[in-house]
Amino acid sequence: MVELSGFPITKRWPASQPDCLQLYSLPTPNGVKVSIMLEEIGLPYEPHRIDIGANETWTPEFLSLNPNGKIPAIIDPDGPGGKPLGLFESGAILVYLAEKTGKLMPAEAGRRYETLQWVFFQMAAIWPMFGQVGFFHKFAGREYEDKRPLKRYVDESKRLLGVIETRLDGRDWIMDEYSIADISMLGWVRNLVGFYGAGDLVEYGSLKRVPAWLERGLARPAVQRGIEIPKKA
């Protein structure tokens, strides 16, 4: 049996299956990237629900794994060289799992880097802009009298959706095949038009390829499972 006691997070969230990958997450747009990926590749894992509403990401135990205090994070007991590895940042975890299993990322070098550029596009542009739309449209920011911040983030989100729309011309997926590029974006587009209720704001109805892509993604059984993990207590 693998010994994970060297990771302080396991004291607060004990591993009942220490030989399996440990996932510390919540079904947010960033969190479901990793749960969807794990469901797609079939790698055994044990999910731990981290309550961000109760500030559990700011506990010493969680910060010992991710000093940035954000979900998701993982511990792979079978990391490189057979040694346990802790990782945070959803994009880094997607790349790690793809390389570990040889799944959902092209093996050919050029296609691999092309896939990575879209993952980094999501990390650098989509989630910061979509997240700000959520804040200023649905959460505390909606009470601000100055609507210029909301307009700025709505306009940029519309532009980013247009980038995806153009990319999907003649394609079912961001690459020619389903990959971590799609997994990185699905939860955020779903959240923008669903949970945030910002579809009309960003003129989502004027798009054709993005809604069809989202529908295809959400129809995948692994995606349907992944968006509900970790399950509510």
Buried (B, 14 or more C-beta within 10 A) or exposed (E): EBEBEEBBBBEBBEBEEBEBBBBBBBBBBBBBBBBBBBBBBEBEBBBBBBEBEEEBBEBEBBBBBBEEBBBBBBBBBBBEEEEBBBBBBBBEBBBBBBEBBEBBBBEEEEBBEBBBEBBBBBBEBBBBBBBBBBBBBEEEBEEEEEEEBBEBBBBBBBEBBBBBBEBBEEEBBBBEBBBBBBBBBBBBBBBBBEEBEBBEBBEBEEBEBBBEBBEBBBEBEBBEBBBEBBEEE
